[in-house]
Each structure stands twice: as C-alpha cells, then as structure tokens.
Amino acid sequence: MRSLFFDATLYACLAASLAYLLSAVRNWSAGWARAGFWALTAAALSGIGFVAQEWKDLDRPPFATTFEVLTLLSVALMFVYLAFERWFKSAHAGPFVSFLALLDLAYATLFRGSAQPLMPALRNNFWLTVHVVLCFVGYAGFFLSFVAGILHLARRGGMNRAAVVLVLAITFGFLLFVGGAQFAVKRRILDSTGGIGVFVLGGALVSVALLAPIRALLPEATGEGPDLDRLDALVYRSISFGFPLLGLGIITGAVWANEAWGRYWGWDPKEAWSLATWLLYFVYLHLRFVRGWKGGQSSWFAVGGFYAVVFTFFGVNYLLPGLHGYLGR
Amino acid sequence: MLGAWKFLTSAKLAVFLGGSILAAGLAGTLLGGGVAATRVYRAPWFLLLLGAFGVNLLACSIQRARFLRPPTAGSFVSHVGALLILAGAAIGGLWGAAGNSPLPMPEETPLDRIASDDGKSEHVLPFQIVIEKFSLDLYPPRLWVLDRGQEESHVVRPGLSVRSGEFELTAEAVTEGPVVRLRIRGRGKDRIATLLLGDRWTAEDADFSIVYDYRAGYAGDIRSFDSRIRIVENGQVVKTETVSVNRPLVHKGYRIYQNAHLDASGPRWRPALRIVRDPGIPVVYVGFGVLGIGLLYASFVRPLLRRRTP
C-alpha cells in the first residue's frame, strides 16, 4: 500500500542527498549544505508522520516487518545525523549519511506491502516497541560512526585512503547488485536472482565501476575538507551514543522475551550476535579510555563495527534463522 | 595470595573469558537448536566459563570500588549490574525449573508436572492446571497471488489493486461468507472471477494463479492464542485467569505462558503451555536496571556534568 508520508520521506531524502552532494563538489558550499540540512529535516519529519500514520492504521507500533524496521532505521539515522551536524557544526558527513539513508529507504520499498500478518508474540507489546526503537537508534549511531571513520581515513590519505575506497566500492557494489537483483525479481523483470556465481561476478563488476566515483567523492588528504581531530571525535561520540542505546535495547529485548517465552536469554542467533556487536564497541570504548586509542586504528574499528551491525541485522535473519526470522518476510 | 588476586582482577583474564564465552556463543548459533543447547549452552564447560567470568567480574568490581571516583562510577555501576545478571542466572539455573507441556484438554487429567527442557527430569507442581477453554483467533482469509514460483498475500478489501507481471487484479466486491469478486486484466483479456473461500483461479495461458484462503495451519494466520486456565489446589479452584501470548499467569512463583511449537510434520502450530519457576528473575531484573543506569550515567550524564564543570 502506498503512503504519501513514505513517498515524501523518500523524495526529500533524495533531495537532501543531491544538495549535500552539490555542497561537496562545490568545495563544501555552505548554501548547499544548508539546503541539504533542511531537506533531510523534512525527510525525517515525514518519516515521523509515516510512523504515526502506520501506527494509527495498523493499530500497533509499526516496528515489526522488514519494511517497517528499515524505514525506522533510515529515519533514526536522519535524526541522529541532524543532531550531530548541529552539535559538530559540520556537514561533511551529510552526502554519505543521506545516501545511506536513501539506499536503506529504497531497499525498504522492496518489502512494501508484502508483509505477512504478525505472529501473536509480535503484536502490540510495550517492551518490544522500546526494544526495537532503542536498537535501531543505536544502530543509527554506529552507521554515523562508520561514515565518520571512512571520512577520517580518507583524510589521512596514503594507504588508508586507497583501502577505504576499495572497501566502500566492494560494499556498495555488492549491496547495489543484490538489491537490484531482488528488485528485478520482485518486479518480475527476472525469474530468479541467479546463483552465487552471478552474485560474485555482478557484485565485482559493479564494485569496479564504483571505484572512480567513490575516489572522486571522498575528501583528499590535502585541501578543503573536514578536520582530522573533529572526525575522530565524531567517530568516538557517535559510538558513545549508540553503545548505551544498543545495551538498553538488548536489556529491554530480554525483558520482552521473558514476557513472551518465559526466558530472558536463550542464545538465539540474533541475541548472540547483538551481544557480540555490543561487546565489540565495548572493546573500542575500553581501548579508547585505557590505552588512549585514537586516529586510524580507531576509525578502522568503527568501519569494522558497521559490518558487524549489518550482519547482526541482515545476515542473521537470512543465514541463521531463529526467533527474529520473521523479519525476513 | 597477592598474585592470585592480581590474576583474578586482570583485564587479560576478563578479555580471555569474555572472548571465549562469546566465541562459543557465536559458534553455537551455527549449530542451531537442540544441538547447540546440549553441546554448548548447557554444557558443563560453558557454565564453568560463565562462572569464572562472574568471579573475575566480582574481583574487578571490588578492586574498582576502592578507587571509586565520578569518572569511573558509570563503569563500576555497569560492572555491578552485569554481576547481578550473572548471579540471577546462576540462581535460576540452580534452583529454577522450566518445561513445556502440550495443552491439556478439559477432559484430560489436570496438569500437575512438567518435563524439563532437556527431557531428563520431571518437576512436580504444587498445584494442578485445568484448561477451561482454549480459543484461537485467526486473521481474515487472504488473496494469495502465485506467479512463477513467487508468492504474495494480500488482505482483501474492496478496491484492492494488485499488479503481478502482466496481470492486474482488482477486488470489486467482498461479502461475508466470505466471497470476493475479482476483475483480472492481462494478456489482452478482461475477466471476472468470483472466488469462495478455498477457491483457486488459474489463468488458462499462463503460470499465474490466485487462491482465496487461509493457508491451512500456516503460522501466519494466527492472530492470538488464549487459554482460560483454572489453578486447583487440594481440589479447590484458587484462581481462574486467561493466559495469552505476552501475558503470562503468575502463581506461587511459577509463571505460566501461552506457548506454541511447530509440529514436526509441517508448518502447523500446536498450542502448549510453558511453565517456568525462576527465583533468579528479581536479581536479574535489578541487574538490568543497575546496568542500564551505569550505561546512561557513563555515556550521557557524566559527559554532561564534565562539560558544565568549569
């Protein structure tokens, strides 16, 4: 079913991505960055409108199906980024964050209208709602730390910049190819997404095609661009923001599990991998406090953490079915 | 003595134990289900690792308490929270009981015992459970569009419009019964199909079908399970309540959950009751609260206070 609020969120996010992109290519033009900020604000507010409308229409919090949680993640990412942009008075992460939010929304549309009715345990429960919202706002913090980490590494130049270009090209190459194949099957353009060989070859080709645009988009080590110390601080602050929220999300999820199934911890794949992700960021914070970890190592850690989050969110649903397998629908 | 204390409070030991628990926990997710439970999560070596981690955490907390200052308070409180969670889990593991039972039918003998999850022991309940009534609420039947191996379902309402490949179908009327009248356009034809519950319509010249039905026994059709339960003690009914998913009944420290399990013969849910007695729950919940406070203090409150301090 179509929703005006959802479409407004999608198009406003697209507008924000373009405005931020223009700001980046025009030597970080403040005017275009401001336009990006307001477009992204409009997208985030429309996202809230979408959540409110769905909540009313479905008579339950709209945080249960794949489409709903992907939309929630995108809206959370917008709000978290906007707050950090104001706090750090810097829009350098804008083009990348708004593109991530847009990609997430576009992927969500693949699942629009195809959700099954919810199983009884997922219907209207306070702890479930709090659990999902906390986890996804926490994830948004980690996504932001990923972007800040990427920018930090690009600004360091040399091998760091080259490696980060390669990592981004491979990541987005495969994401775009897999998403595109799923879209083609959904729209009956293709009969199937093909085997693993097709994914590897297609993903590799798209990755190679992305190398040059990504290299051009990422800030150089010299010239106009974000300050290294500020980027390092952004990595740390956004992880410090996401870490307690994911921790509280795991706790509230345990309370909900105890209400629904009579056990607060069952080593369900999602539980185990969420805990692993949380502990990974705990190690980061520990190293930062105890050993004064900063700079390149810290940024690579933030980049790696993003992949742990993505695996916990997507990979576990598809590869290790458990109680959270409903999300795959 | 001092050497042993140093070893117990060392960060290296914490990293080793935490890392081992996590690695084993993640490996267990690859094994899946019952195999993981018996070989990893309930195996003595895994419980021993958890116990050792608890001792290490306790020693670290005592050590940190001696140097407690505002900057480390959040971290200290979080450690205490984690310790309480582990202690609660240990209490539950040692003195708790949990098991599933198929839903006893009203004419059957009342339920007075449960088999443990591993099936190795039985726990006798200090009361009996009688089912007064069991009810199942289903979602309305749906339209299932099957097209070249792809399957999509839609809640039926007048005006519903679905596009699938070359076909476009519109629900023109829906009546109770339930009956739905569909207009199906595609391949240059405009057709009307009236489907009764359970009917299937198939295009003559394409691999495209529509089914109007519940999916017999399919889990997704169930909106809720509810059991009206009587608790009987010494032949007297002491409590009558409805148990539903997410709303357990609590009696004498036992929590009775409406549960369901997948039938081994196919995707069909069988209602069941899960009965849990876990004296460690209050300790675990206090641990959750303390850990939450510690995290919030360390991450949000402390940085705010630090910024306000000149």
HADDOCK unambig.tbl for C-alpha pairs under 7 A between the chains (distance, minus, plus):
assign (segid A and resid 114 and name CA) (segid B and resid 152 and name CA) 6.25 0.50 0.50
assign (segid A and resid 114 and name CA) (segid B and resid 153 and name CA) 6.78 0.50 0.50
assign (segid A and resid 116 and name CA) (segid B and resid 220 and name CA) 6.46 0.50 0.50
assign (segid A and resid 117 and name CA) (segid B and resid 220 and name CA) 5.84 0.50 0.50
assign (segid A and resid 117 and name CA) (segid B and resid 221 and name CA) 6.94 0.50 0.50
assign (segid A and resid 118 and name CA) (segid B and resid 220 and name CA) 6.50 0.50 0.50
assign (segid A and resid 119 and name CA) (segid B and resid 220 and name CA) 5.88 0.50 0.50
assign (segid A and resid 119 and name CA) (segid B and resid 222 and name CA) 6.52 0.50 0.50
assign (segid A and resid 119 and name CA) (segid B and resid 223 and name CA) 6.31 0.50 0.50
assign (segid A and resid 120 and name CA) (segid B and resid 222 and name CA) 6.98 0.50 0.50
assign (segid A and resid 120 and name CA) (segid B and resid 223 and name CA) 5.45 0.50 0.50
assign (segid A and resid 120 and name CA) (segid B and resid 224 and name CA) 4.99 0.50 0.50
assign (segid A and resid 120 and name CA) (segid B and resid 245 and name CA) 6.28 0.50 0.50
assign (segid A and resid 121 and name CA) (segid B and resid 245 and name CA) 5.76 0.50 0.50
assign (segid A and resid 121 and name CA) (segid B and resid 246 and name CA) 6.09 0.50 0.50
assign (segid A and resid 187 and name CA) (segid B and resid 165 and name CA) 6.93 0.50 0.50
assign (segid A and resid 188 and name CA) (segid B and resid 165 and name CA) 5.58 0.50 0.50
assign (segid A and resid 240 and name CA) (segid B and resid 299 and name CA) 6.00 0.50 0.50
assign (segid A and resid 241 and name CA) (segid B and resid 299 and name CA) 6.91 0.50 0.50
assign (segid A and resid 244 and name CA) (segid B and resid 295 and name CA) 5.37 0.50 0.50
assign (segid A and resid 244 and name CA) (segid B and resid 296 and name CA) 6.38 0.50 0.50
assign (segid A and resid 244 and name CA) (segid B and resid 299 and name CA) 6.73 0.50 0.50
assign (segid A and resid 248 and name CA) (segid B and resid 292 and name CA) 6.08 0.50 0.50
assign (segid A and resid 251 and name CA) (segid B and resid 288 and name CA) 6.29 0.50 0.50
assign (segid A and resid 259 and name CA) (segid B and resid 246 and name CA) 5.23 0.50 0.50
assign (segid A and resid 259 and name CA) (segid B and resid 247 and name CA) 6.72 0.50 0.50
assign (segid A and resid 259 and name CA) (segid B and resid 248 and name CA) 6.86 0.50 0.50
assign (segid A and resid 260 and name CA) (segid B and resid 245 and name CA) 5.93 0.50 0.50
assign (segid A and resid 260 and name CA) (segid B and resid 246 and name CA) 4.25 0.50 0.50
assign (segid A and resid 261 and name CA) (segid B and resid 257 and name CA) 6.88 0.50 0.50
assign (segid A and resid 262 and name CA) (segid B and resid 257 and name CA) 6.77 0.50 0.50
assign (segid A and resid 262 and name CA) (segid B and resid 276 and name CA) 6.40 0.50 0.50
assign (segid A and resid 267 and name CA) (segid B and resid 25 and name CA) 6.91 0.50 0.50
assign (segid A and resid 268 and name CA) (segid B and resid 29 and name CA) 6.92 0.50 0.50
assign (segid A and resid 269 and name CA) (segid B and resid 29 and name CA) 5.05 0.50 0.50
assign (segid A and resid 272 and name CA) (segid B and resid 25 and name CA) 6.36 0.50 0.50
assign (segid A and resid 272 and name CA) (segid B and resid 26 and name CA) 6.11 0.50 0.50
assign (segid A and resid 273 and name CA) (segid B and resid 26 and name CA) 6.79 0.50 0.50
assign (segid A and resid 276 and name CA) (segid B and resid 22 and name CA) 6.59 0.50 0.50
assign (segid A and resid 320 and name CA) (segid B and resid 30 and name CA) 6.98 0.50 0.50
